Amino acid sequence: MTDATILFREALQAVYGPLDWLPEPDGAIHRFRLPADRPGSLNGWYVLYLDGIASGAFGSWKAGGASTWCSREPVDAREAAQIRERVDQARRQREAEQHRRQQQAAEKANHWWRNARRASPDHPYLITKAVRSYGLRQRGTDLLIPLYLDGRLVNLQRIGPDGEKRFLFGGRIKGTYSPLGIIEPGSVLCICEGWATAASLHQHGGYVVAAAMNAGNLIPAAMALRARYPSQPIVIAGDDDRLTDGNPGRAAANAAAAAVGGQVAFPEWPEGAPDDLTDFNDLANWKLAHVQA
């Protein structure tokens, strides 16, 4: 194996941590498990060329973004052009692979959704969160939460009885959302992080809600909904991560509201509410447990 291959692996390890394999320098895109990810996952990708100047690119499907690597600086315009072409080729390969993965996940999502049964109202997750199923479906012991983009079902979030959450492998997340209720002209549209939070807002407040599934998707989901409903009043119902440095829930909610010209709302914690409560589902359940209106 060449020195360039070893150097490329060192570049990967500098970003992702120790790897116990050597990259294939065949100019094709390859997937690999990121050391921090769960066993069996293949969220990392790379492509490596050895002809001419050894160069490559790599990134994470999960985190997004891409990095480029080159064994040395180009010495003339011809070599510089070769590097630029390889970077562009790697980008095209990555985009084609991502599109293929998303298409496969969307097909699986639609197949699973069509063939799943109505969610059991006594599913342990629904009992824990004290919310109704609101049209969710169930496959085995997993709840299925549908994620839409431009009105199309493109992914599913699976929630197990223990609350563990997983998306379909390779499925699109950015810009997707799971809606509860029917959007009427002029009515307020709430956008929040998790589905249980959305269910609580719908169940206790009667709001039409879209769950973005996580803080990182609040802005993309809000922008997708703003594009689809340009005149709709939007309120970002944010999480209040009081025990986390920088309070990422508040930061993400404020940024999403600013991005779409919406308003923002956070839980108002009653006196005595513990600091580890973070969202509107936590607030609703704490109030129910303490018989507060």
Secondary structure as GFF3:
##gff-version 3
##sequence-region A 1 293
A	DSSP	alpha_helix	3	16	.	.	.	ID=ss1
A	DSSP	beta_strand	30	32	.	.	.	ID=ss2
A	DSSP	beta_strand	44	49	.	.	.	ID=ss3
A	DSSP	beta_strand	55	60	.	.	.	ID=ss4
A	DSSP	beta_strand	66	70	.	.	.	ID=ss5
A	DSSP	alpha_helix	77	115	.	.	.	ID=ss6
A	DSSP	beta_strand	117	118	.	.	.	ID=ss7
A	DSSP	alpha_helix	124	129	.	.	.	ID=ss8
A	DSSP	beta_strand	137	139	.	.	.	ID=ss9
A	DSSP	beta_strand	142	149	.	.	.	ID=ss10
A	DSSP	beta_strand	152	159	.	.	.	ID=ss11
A	DSSP	beta_strand	165	167	.	.	.	ID=ss12
A	DSSP	beta_strand	178	180	.	.	.	ID=ss13
A	DSSP	beta_strand	189	192	.	.	.	ID=ss14
A	DSSP	alpha_helix	195	205	.	.	.	ID=ss15
A	DSSP	beta_strand	208	211	.	.	.	ID=ss16
A	DSSP	three_ten_helix	215	217	.	.	.	ID=ss17
A	DSSP	alpha_helix	218	228	.	.	.	ID=ss18
A	DSSP	beta_strand	234	237	.	.	.	ID=ss19
A	DSSP	alpha_helix	248	260	.	.	.	ID=ss20
A	DSSP	beta_strand	263	265	.	.	.	ID=ss21
A	DSSP	alpha_helix	280	289	.	.	.	ID=ss22
###
